[in-house]
Amino acid sequence: MVLTTCDHVDQIKITAKADDVKGCDGCLQIGDSWVELRMCLTCGHVGCCDSSKHQHARKHYETTKHPIIQSVEPGQKWGWCYLDEEYLKELSIPAS
């Protein structure tokens, strides 16, 4: 269930499961570390959070305009809409 006024939840098209996440796609390519991970809910890209050095999740949004990410950290089910700058509560990546 999504508790929000965000108008972009219709763009959620999950292509990956949180269990499959190995790390930040960008940081893994350059051999660097990250703080926490976020998954794009449009395409499944995994990037590091805004507290990370490279902010790959935000850079992915700026490049693609995919609006919604979800934390893939254990125990976290929240998401974020970049367009509305709004938290999305109780998101859950479904098993595929």
C-alpha positions as CSV (number, residue, x, y, z in Angstrom):
1,M,0.0,0.0,0.0
2,V,1.3,3.5,-0.9
3,L,0.4,6.3,1.5
4,T,1.0,9.5,-0.5
5,T,-0.4,12.2,-2.7
6,C,2.3,11.4,-5.3
7,D,0.9,11.3,-8.9
8,H,3.8,9.2,-10.2
9,V,3.2,5.8,-8.7
10,D,1.8,4.6,-12.0
11,Q,5.4,4.7,-13.3
12,I,6.5,1.9,-11.0
13,K,7.6,-1.0,-13.2
14,I,10.0,-3.0,-11.1
15,T,12.4,-5.0,-13.1
16,A,14.6,-6.3,-10.2
17,K,14.2,-7.7,-6.7
18,A,15.9,-6.3,-3.6
19,D,17.3,-9.8,-2.9
20,D,19.3,-9.5,-6.2
21,V,21.1,-6.3,-5.2
22,K,24.9,-6.6,-5.0
23,G,25.6,-2.9,-4.4
24,C,25.6,0.5,-6.1
25,D,25.9,0.0,-9.9
26,G,28.1,3.1,-10.3
27,C,30.3,2.5,-7.3
28,L,30.9,-1.1,-8.2
29,Q,32.1,0.1,-11.7
30,I,34.6,2.5,-10.2
31,G,35.6,0.4,-7.2
32,D,34.3,2.8,-4.5
33,S,32.0,2.4,-1.5
34,W,28.5,3.8,-0.6
35,V,26.4,4.5,2.5
36,E,23.0,3.2,1.6
37,L,21.3,1.9,-1.6
38,R,18.2,3.0,-3.5
39,M,16.5,1.2,-6.4
40,C,14.8,3.0,-9.2
41,L,11.3,1.6,-9.4
42,T,11.0,2.3,-13.1
43,C,13.9,0.3,-14.3
44,G,15.6,-1.4,-11.3
45,H,18.8,0.6,-11.4
46,V,20.6,0.5,-8.0
47,G,22.4,3.6,-6.9
48,C,23.8,5.1,-3.7
49,C,21.9,7.5,-1.6
50,D,22.4,11.3,-1.2
51,S,24.6,10.7,1.9
52,S,27.0,8.8,-0.3
53,K,30.0,10.4,-2.0
54,H,28.8,9.9,-5.6
55,Q,25.0,10.1,-5.1
56,H,24.4,7.7,-8.0
57,A,20.7,7.3,-7.3
58,R,20.1,11.1,-7.7
59,K,22.3,11.2,-10.8
60,H,20.3,8.4,-12.3
61,Y,17.1,10.4,-11.8
62,E,18.6,13.5,-13.2
63,T,19.6,11.6,-16.4
64,T,16.5,9.5,-16.9
65,K,13.8,11.4,-15.0
66,H,12.6,8.1,-13.5
67,P,10.7,9.7,-10.5
68,I,10.5,7.0,-7.8
69,I,13.2,5.2,-5.8
70,Q,12.9,2.8,-2.9
71,S,15.4,2.1,-0.2
72,V,16.7,-1.5,-0.5
73,E,18.3,-1.4,3.0
74,P,17.1,-4.3,5.3
75,G,14.0,-3.3,7.2
76,Q,13.3,-0.2,5.2
77,K,10.2,-0.1,2.9
78,W,9.9,3.6,2.2
79,G,10.3,5.3,-1.2
80,W,10.9,8.8,-2.5
81,C,9.4,10.7,-5.4
82,Y,12.0,13.1,-6.8
83,L,9.4,15.1,-8.8
84,D,7.1,15.7,-5.8
85,E,9.9,15.6,-3.2
86,E,7.7,13.4,-1.1
87,Y,8.3,10.2,0.9
88,L,6.2,7.2,-0.1
89,K,5.5,5.0,2.9
90,E,5.0,1.2,3.1
91,L,6.4,0.5,-0.4
92,S,7.4,-3.1,-0.9
93,I,9.2,-4.5,-3.9
94,P,7.1,-7.6,-4.8
95,A,8.7,-10.9,-5.4
96,S,8.8,-11.7,-9.1
